[in-house]
Amino acid sequence: MSTHRYADFEDDYENDYQDSGDPDVLDERPRRGAAHVVSALGGLVLTPVALGLLSWGGLRQQQLIQATLSTNRDPLGIALLAGGAILLLVVAALGALSAVGPILGGLIYGVLPGVAAMAVPEWGFRLVNLMPKSDIAYGVMDFLFIGGLLGVGFLLVGSGLANALVRRRREG
């Protein structure tokens, strides 16, 4: 004899969960493997490109203003900044497919390097030294040590988590 409080009503509920035999009835939620892969690849490929564009455009703007002490505009720097921002928007929007992309991109290219550089600055220099010497590497170094990568990383992770929570509420 079962001690479960609903054991006496087992017969009432037994028929509700039996297989109907209808092949059109899905027994489980639809597979989302393709969405996860597309989002993950987008997050892993687009995030470093976006951060590189933002870093390079920011460096160009900073050098122009500091070197000339003027308010001249650098069209290429502005275009790089806009391109990086748009790519980050695409990465965040990939969270509509799957939260994996923004979370992976934010953690790998933003949060982890940002925390490492704050905890042990030498690690930040070692990370940047892995890149070929260029204006992009110098821009990334600036962006890393002013906390820009950390901030962008947390925003991407937050975007992915928000998308995951919204999806879970809709499905649940």
Accessible surface in RSA format (square Angstrom, percent):
REM  Atomic radii and reference values for relative SASA: ProtOr
REM  Chains: A
REM  Algorithm: Lee & Richards
REM  Probe-radius: 1.40
REM  Slices: 20
REM RES _ NUM      All-atoms   Total-Side   Main-Chain    Non-polar    All polar
REM                ABS   REL    ABS   REL    ABS   REL    ABS   REL    ABS   REL
RES MET A   1   222.55 115.2 138.03  91.4  84.51 201.2 115.94  98.6 106.61 141.2
RES SER A   2    66.73  56.4  41.60  55.5  25.13  57.9  37.94  80.8  28.78  40.3
RES THR A   3   141.56 100.7 106.72 108.2  34.85  83.0  80.47 108.1  61.09  92.4
RES HIS A   4   117.56  64.3 102.20  71.0  15.36  39.3  75.30  77.6  42.26  49.2
RES ARG A   5   188.60  79.2 160.82  82.0  27.78  66.1  68.11  93.1 120.49  73.0
RES TYR A   6   116.87  54.6 112.77  64.2   4.10  10.7  79.68  59.9  37.19  45.8
RES ALA A   7    28.17  25.9  11.26  17.4  16.91  38.5  18.07  25.5  10.10  26.8
RES ASP A   8   122.40  85.7  88.57  88.2  33.83  80.0  28.05  66.0  94.35  94.1
RES PHE A   9   101.30  50.7 100.39  62.2   0.91   2.4 101.30  61.4   0.00   0.0
RES GLU A  10   110.49  63.4 103.62  78.4   6.88  16.4  35.77  69.2  74.73  61.0
RES ASP A  11   114.35  80.1 103.07 102.6  11.28  26.7  33.78  79.5  80.57  80.4
RES ASP A  12    97.84  68.5  73.84  73.5  24.00  56.8  24.44  57.5  73.40  73.2
RES TYR A  13   121.96  56.9 121.64  69.2   0.32   0.8  73.79  55.5  48.17  59.4
RES GLU A  14    87.24  50.1  76.31  57.7  10.94  26.0  33.54  64.9  53.70  43.8
RES ASN A  15   108.64  74.9  92.32  89.2  16.32  39.3  25.95  62.5  82.68  79.9
RES ASP A  16    99.83  69.9  67.42  67.1  32.41  76.6  20.96  49.3  78.87  78.7
RES TYR A  17   185.29  86.5 153.53  87.4  31.76  82.6 111.67  83.9  73.62  90.8
RES GLN A  18   109.95  61.5  88.02  64.3  21.92  52.2  34.50  73.4  75.44  57.2
RES ASP A  19   123.10  86.2  85.65  85.3  37.45  88.5  43.98 103.5  79.12  78.9
RES SER A  20    84.40  71.3  42.42  56.6  41.99  96.7  52.33 111.4  32.08  44.9
RES GLY A  21    59.52  73.4   0.00   N/A  59.52  73.4  35.52  97.5  24.00  53.7
RES ASP A  22    66.52  46.6  55.65  55.4  10.87  25.7  21.39  50.3  45.13  45.0
RES PRO A  23   124.37  90.6  90.33  82.3  34.04 123.7 103.35  85.3  21.01 130.6
RES ASP A  24   123.06  86.2  97.96  97.5  25.11  59.4  30.83  72.6  92.23  92.0
RES VAL A  25    82.57  54.3  67.70  61.3  14.88  35.8  72.25  62.8  10.32  28.0
RES LEU A  26   133.42  74.3 108.16  77.4  25.26  63.5 109.40  76.8  24.01  64.6
RES ASP A  27   132.44  92.8  91.44  91.0  40.99  96.9  37.98  89.4  94.45  94.2
RES GLU A  28   101.03  58.0  85.02  64.3  16.00  38.1  53.96 104.4  47.07  38.4
RES ARG A  29   169.12  71.0 156.42  79.7  12.70  30.2  61.84  84.5 107.28  65.0
RES PRO A  30    98.05  71.5  83.20  75.8  14.85  54.0  91.33  75.4   6.72  41.8
RES ARG A  31   203.23  85.3 172.08  87.7  31.14  74.1  76.58 104.7 126.64  76.8
RES ARG A  32    74.49  31.3  64.05  32.6  10.44  24.9  35.32  48.3  39.17  23.7
RES GLY A  33    41.48  51.2   0.00   N/A  41.48  51.2  36.94 101.4   4.54  10.2
RES ALA A  34    80.33  73.9  65.67 101.3  14.65  33.3  73.00 102.8   7.33  19.4
RES ALA A  35    20.18  18.6  13.47  20.8   6.71  15.3  17.91  25.2   2.27   6.0
RES HIS A  36    73.88  40.4  73.38  51.0   0.50   1.3  54.96  56.6  18.92  22.0
RES VAL A  37    86.63  57.0  83.83  75.9   2.80   6.7  86.63  75.3   0.00   0.0
RES VAL A  38    79.22  52.1  75.00  67.9   4.22  10.2  76.91  66.8   2.31   6.3
RES SER A  39     0.00   0.0   0.00   0.0   0.00   0.0   0.00   0.0   0.00   0.0
RES ALA A  40    17.44  16.0  17.44  26.9   0.00   0.0  17.44  24.6   0.00   0.0
RES LEU A  41   104.02  57.9 103.80  74.3   0.21   0.5 104.02  73.0   0.00   0.0
RES GLY A  42    12.26  15.1   0.00   N/A  12.26  15.1  11.72  32.2   0.55   1.2
RES GLY A  43     0.00   0.0   0.00   N/A   0.00   0.0   0.00   0.0   0.00   0.0
RES LEU A  44    56.57  31.5  52.07  37.2   4.51  11.3  52.07  36.6   4.51  12.1
RES VAL A  45    88.13  58.0  84.02  76.1   4.11   9.9  87.30  75.9   0.84   2.3
RES LEU A  46    46.53  25.9  46.53  33.3   0.00   0.0  46.53  32.7   0.00   0.0
RES THR A  47     0.96   0.7   0.96   1.0   0.00   0.0   0.96   1.3   0.00   0.0
RES PRO A  48    47.57  34.7  36.91  33.6  10.67  38.8  39.56  32.7   8.01  49.8
RES VAL A  49    73.10  48.1  65.40  59.2   7.70  18.5  72.13  62.7   0.97   2.6
RES ALA A  50     0.00   0.0   0.00   0.0   0.00   0.0   0.00   0.0   0.00   0.0
RES LEU A  51     8.37   4.7   8.37   6.0   0.00   0.0   8.37   5.9   0.00   0.0
RES GLY A  52    11.08  13.7   0.00   N/A  11.08  13.7  10.55  28.9   0.53   1.2
RES LEU A  53    44.62  24.9  43.92  31.4   0.70   1.8  44.11  31.0   0.51   1.4
RES LEU A  54    28.61  15.9  25.30  18.1   3.31   8.3  25.30  17.8   3.31   8.9
RES SER A  55     3.46   2.9   0.00   0.0   3.46   8.0   2.22   4.7   1.24   1.7
RES TRP A  56    68.01  27.3  68.01  32.9   0.00   0.0  67.88  36.2   0.13   0.2
RES GLY A  57     0.00   0.0   0.00   N/A   0.00   0.0   0.00   0.0   0.00   0.0
RES GLY A  58    27.46  33.9   0.00   N/A  27.46  33.9  22.84  62.7   4.62  10.4
RES LEU A  59    14.10   7.9   9.99   7.1   4.11  10.3  12.11   8.5   1.98   5.3
RES ARG A  60    69.32  29.1  64.77  33.0   4.55  10.8   8.33  11.4  60.99  37.0
RES GLN A  61    32.33  18.1  32.28  23.6   0.04   0.1  12.24  26.1  20.09  15.2
RES GLN A  62    75.06  42.0  67.52  49.3   7.54  18.0  29.54  62.9  45.52  34.5
RES GLN A  63    87.72  49.1  84.46  61.7   3.26   7.8  34.55  73.5  53.17  40.3
RES LEU A  64    44.45  24.8  38.83  27.8   5.62  14.1  43.93  30.9   0.52   1.4
RES ILE A  65    83.21  47.4  83.21  62.0   0.00   0.0  83.21  59.9   0.00   0.0
RES GLN A  66   115.19  64.4  99.94  73.0  15.25  36.3  36.41  77.5  78.78  59.8
RES ALA A  67    86.55  79.6  44.66  68.9  41.88  95.3  56.10  79.0  30.45  80.7
RES THR A  68    70.19  49.9  44.87  45.5  25.32  60.4  51.85  69.6  18.34  27.7
RES LEU A  69   159.82  89.0 127.14  91.0  32.68  82.2 132.14  92.8  27.68  74.5
RES SER A  70    35.05  29.6  25.45  34.0   9.60  22.1  33.33  71.0   1.72   2.4
RES THR A  71   113.45  80.7 104.83 106.3   8.62  20.5  73.12  98.2  40.33  61.0
RES ASN A  72    85.17  58.7  77.83  75.2   7.34  17.7  16.41  39.5  68.76  66.5
RES ARG A  73   166.13  69.8 144.10  73.5  22.03  52.5  52.60  71.9 113.53  68.8
RES ASP A  74    17.33  12.1  15.40  15.3   1.94   4.6   6.58  15.5  10.75  10.7
RES PRO A  75   103.94  75.8  94.71  86.3   9.23  33.5  99.33  82.0   4.61  28.6
RES LEU A  76    83.10  46.3  77.83  55.7   5.28  13.3  81.60  57.3   1.50   4.0
RES GLY A  77     0.00   0.0   0.00   N/A   0.00   0.0   0.00   0.0   0.00   0.0
RES ILE A  78    77.83  44.3  77.27  57.6   0.56   1.3  77.34  55.7   0.50   1.3
RES ALA A  79    57.97  53.3  44.72  69.0  13.25  30.1  51.18  72.1   6.79  18.0
RES LEU A  80    18.12  10.1  16.49  11.8   1.64   4.1  18.12  12.7   0.00   0.0
RES LEU A  81    56.75  31.6  55.42  39.7   1.32   3.3  55.75  39.2   1.00   2.7
RES ALA A  82    48.00  44.1  39.74  61.3   8.26  18.8  47.49  66.9   0.51   1.4
RES GLY A  83    23.68  29.2   0.00   N/A  23.68  29.2  22.78  62.5   0.90   2.0
RES GLY A  84     0.00   0.0   0.00   N/A   0.00   0.0   0.00   0.0   0.00   0.0
RES ALA A  85    52.47  48.2  44.87  69.3   7.60  17.3  46.87  66.0   5.60  14.8
RES ILE A  86   105.48  60.0 104.62  77.9   0.86   2.1 105.48  76.0   0.00   0.0
RES LEU A  87    40.04  22.3  40.04  28.6   0.00   0.0  40.04  28.1   0.00   0.0
RES LEU A  88    23.78  13.2  22.45  16.1   1.33   3.3  22.78  16.0   1.00   2.7
RES LEU A  89   123.25  68.6 118.53  84.8   4.73  11.9 122.61  86.1   0.65   1.7
RES VAL A  90    60.98  40.1  59.08  53.5   1.89   4.6  60.52  52.6   0.46   1.2
RES VAL A  91     0.00   0.0   0.00   0.0   0.00   0.0   0.00   0.0   0.00   0.0
RES ALA A  92    25.86  23.8  23.18  35.8   2.68   6.1  23.48  33.1   2.39   6.3
RES ALA A  93    62.57  57.5  45.79  70.7  16.78  38.2  57.30  80.7   5.27  14.0
RES LEU A  94    27.94  15.6  26.41  18.9   1.53   3.8  27.67  19.4   0.27   0.7
RES GLY A  95     0.00   0.0   0.00   N/A   0.00   0.0   0.00   0.0   0.00   0.0
RES ALA A  96    75.47  69.4  54.30  83.8  21.17  48.2  59.14  83.3  16.33  43.3
RES LEU A  97    75.71  42.2  74.06  53.0   1.65   4.1  75.71  53.2   0.00   0.0
RES SER A  98     0.37   0.3   0.24   0.3   0.13   0.3   0.13   0.3   0.24   0.3
RES ALA A  99    12.27  11.3   9.88  15.3   2.39   5.4   9.88  13.9   2.39   6.3
RES VAL A 100    53.91  35.5  49.70  45.0   4.21  10.1  53.81  46.8   0.10   0.3
RES GLY A 101     0.00   0.0   0.00   N/A   0.00   0.0   0.00   0.0   0.00   0.0
RES PRO A 102     0.00   0.0   0.00   0.0   0.00   0.0   0.00   0.0   0.00   0.0
RES ILE A 103    38.02  21.6  38.02  28.3   0.00   0.0  38.02  27.4   0.00   0.0
RES LEU A 104    56.48  31.5  56.48  40.4   0.00   0.0  56.48  39.7   0.00   0.0
RES GLY A 105     0.03   0.0   0.00   N/A   0.03   0.0   0.00   0.0   0.03   0.1
RES GLY A 106     0.32   0.4   0.00   N/A   0.32   0.4   0.32   0.9   0.00   0.0
RES LEU A 107    67.00  37.3  67.00  47.9   0.00   0.0  67.00  47.1   0.00   0.0
RES ILE A 108    71.75  40.8  63.93  47.6   7.82  18.8  63.93  46.0   7.82  21.2
RES TYR A 109    64.38  30.1  60.63  34.5   3.75   9.8  37.19  27.9  27.19  33.5
RES GLY A 110     0.79   1.0   0.00   N/A   0.79   1.0   0.63   1.7   0.16   0.4
RES VAL A 111    14.69   9.7  14.69  13.3   0.00   0.0  14.69  12.8   0.00   0.0
RES LEU A 112   107.75  60.0 104.01  74.4   3.74   9.4 104.55  73.4   3.19   8.6
RES PRO A 113    22.47  16.4  20.97  19.1   1.50   5.5  22.25  18.4   0.22   1.4
RES GLY A 114     1.42   1.7   0.00   N/A   1.42   1.7   1.00   2.7   0.42   0.9
RES VAL A 115    70.59  46.4  70.30  63.6   0.29   0.7  70.30  61.1   0.29   0.8
RES ALA A 116    19.63  18.0  16.59  25.6   3.04   6.9  19.34  27.2   0.29   0.8
RES ALA A 117     3.80   3.5   1.10   1.7   2.70   6.1   1.34   1.9   2.46   6.5
RES MET A 118   126.20  65.4  97.20  64.3  29.00  69.1  71.93  61.2  54.27  71.9
RES ALA A 119    70.12  64.5  34.79  53.7  35.34  80.4  45.63  64.3  24.49  64.9
RES VAL A 120    46.43  30.5  45.41  41.1   1.02   2.5  46.43  40.3   0.00   0.0
RES PRO A 121    63.46  46.3  63.46  57.8   0.00   0.0  63.46  52.4   0.00   0.0
RES GLU A 122   100.45  57.7  99.17  75.0   1.28   3.0  47.56  92.0  52.88  43.2
RES TRP A 123   122.16  49.0 121.18  58.7   0.98   2.3 105.23  56.1  16.93  27.5
RES GLY A 124     0.00   0.0   0.00   N/A   0.00   0.0   0.00   0.0   0.00   0.0
RES PHE A 125    97.04  48.5  96.87  60.0   0.16   0.4  96.98  58.8   0.06   0.2
RES ARG A 126   154.80  65.0 151.66  77.3   3.14   7.5  57.27  78.3  97.53  59.1
RES LEU A 127    71.56  39.9  64.90  46.4   6.66  16.7  65.26  45.8   6.30  16.9
RES VAL A 128     5.06   3.3   4.21   3.8   0.85   2.1   5.03   4.4   0.03   0.1
RES ASN A 129    88.07  60.7  68.15  65.9  19.93  48.0  19.73  47.5  68.34  66.1
RES LEU A 130   147.81  82.3 115.12  82.4  32.69  82.2 118.57  83.3  29.24  78.7
RES MET A 131    58.33  30.2  52.24  34.6   6.10  14.5  45.84  39.0  12.49  16.5
RES PRO A 132   109.60  79.9  96.55  88.0  13.04  47.4 108.75  89.8   0.84   5.2
RES LYS A 133   128.51  62.7  99.74  61.2  28.77  68.5  91.98  82.8  36.53  38.9
RES SER A 134    46.95  39.7  35.75  47.7  11.20  25.8  41.34  88.0   5.60   7.8
RES ASP A 135    65.38  45.8  61.07  60.8   4.32  10.2   6.54  15.4  58.84  58.7
RES ILE A 136    59.83  34.0  59.83  44.6   0.00   0.0  59.83  43.1   0.00   0.0
RES ALA A 137     1.50   1.4   1.50   2.3   0.00   0.0   1.50   2.1   0.00   0.0
RES TYR A 138   110.18  51.4 108.86  61.9   1.32   3.4  77.45  58.2  32.73  40.3
RES GLY A 139     2.02   2.5   0.00   N/A   2.02   2.5   0.63   1.7   1.39   3.1
RES VAL A 140    19.93  13.1  19.93  18.0   0.00   0.0  19.93  17.3   0.00   0.0
RES MET A 141    44.76  23.2  44.69  29.6   0.07   0.2  21.72  18.5  23.04  30.5
RES ASP A 142    57.59  40.3  54.26  54.0   3.33   7.9  19.17  45.1  38.42  38.3
RES PHE A 143    40.17  20.1  39.22  24.3   0.95   2.5  39.98  24.2   0.19   0.5
RES LEU A 144     5.37   3.0   2.17   1.5   3.20   8.0   2.17   1.5   3.20   8.6
RES PHE A 145    78.75  39.4  46.05  28.5  32.70  85.1  48.66  29.5  30.08  86.1
RES ILE A 146   137.79  78.4 100.90  75.2  36.89  88.9 108.77  78.3  29.03  78.8
RES GLY A 147    26.90  33.2   0.00   N/A  26.90  33.2  17.43  47.8   9.48  21.2
RES GLY A 148    15.50  19.1   0.00   N/A  15.50  19.1  14.67  40.2   0.84   1.9
RES LEU A 149     8.80   4.9   8.80   6.3   0.00   0.0   8.80   6.2   0.00   0.0
RES LEU A 150    25.71  14.3  25.67  18.4   0.04   0.1  25.67  18.0   0.04   0.1
RES GLY A 151    33.17  40.9   0.00   N/A  33.17  40.9  32.23  88.4   0.95   2.1
RES VAL A 152    24.26  16.0  23.27  21.1   0.98   2.4  23.60  20.5   0.65   1.8
RES GLY A 153     0.44   0.5   0.00   N/A   0.44   0.5   0.44   1.2   0.00   0.0
RES PHE A 154   114.66  57.4 107.68  66.7   6.98  18.2 108.03  65.5   6.63  19.0
RES LEU A 155   134.91  75.1 127.86  91.5   7.06  17.7 129.80  91.2   5.12  13.8
RES LEU A 156     8.37   4.7   8.36   6.0   0.01   0.0   8.37   5.9   0.00   0.0
RES VAL A 157    21.41  14.1  21.41  19.4   0.00   0.0  21.41  18.6   0.00   0.0
RES GLY A 158    34.85  43.0   0.00   N/A  34.85  43.0  29.72  81.6   5.12  11.5
RES SER A 159    31.30  26.4  20.00  26.7  11.30  26.0  22.54  48.0   8.76  12.3
RES GLY A 160     0.00   0.0   0.00   N/A   0.00   0.0   0.00   0.0   0.00   0.0
RES LEU A 161    92.35  51.4  92.27  66.0   0.08   0.2  92.27  64.8   0.08   0.2
RES ALA A 162    53.84  49.5  48.31  74.6   5.53  12.6  53.11  74.8   0.73   1.9
RES ASN A 163    42.00  29.0  38.85  37.5   3.15   7.6   2.05   4.9  39.95  38.6
RES ALA A 164    30.39  27.9  26.44  40.8   3.96   9.0  28.14  39.6   2.25   6.0
RES LEU A 165   114.65  63.8 114.25  81.7   0.40   1.0 114.32  80.3   0.33   0.9
RES VAL A 166    71.06  46.8  69.97  63.3   1.09   2.6  70.87  61.6   0.19   0.5
RES ARG A 167    48.98  20.6  46.69  23.8   2.30   5.5  26.35  36.0  22.64  13.7
RES ARG A 168   171.89  72.2 167.07  85.2   4.82  11.5  55.64  76.0 116.24  70.5
RES ARG A 169   206.71  86.8 182.32  92.9  24.39  58.1  62.88  85.9 143.82  87.2
RES ARG A 170   201.21  84.5 163.42  83.3  37.79  90.0  63.25  86.4 137.96  83.6
RES GLU A 171    87.73  50.4  50.35  38.1  37.39  89.0  31.41  60.8  56.32  46.0
RES GLY A 172    96.91 119.5   0.00   N/A  96.91 119.5  49.06 134.6  47.84 107.2
END  Absolute sums over single chains surface
CHAIN  1 A    11498.0       9592.5       1905.6       7652.6       3845.4
END  Absolute sums over all chains
TOTAL         11498.0       9592.5       1905.6       7652.6       3845.4
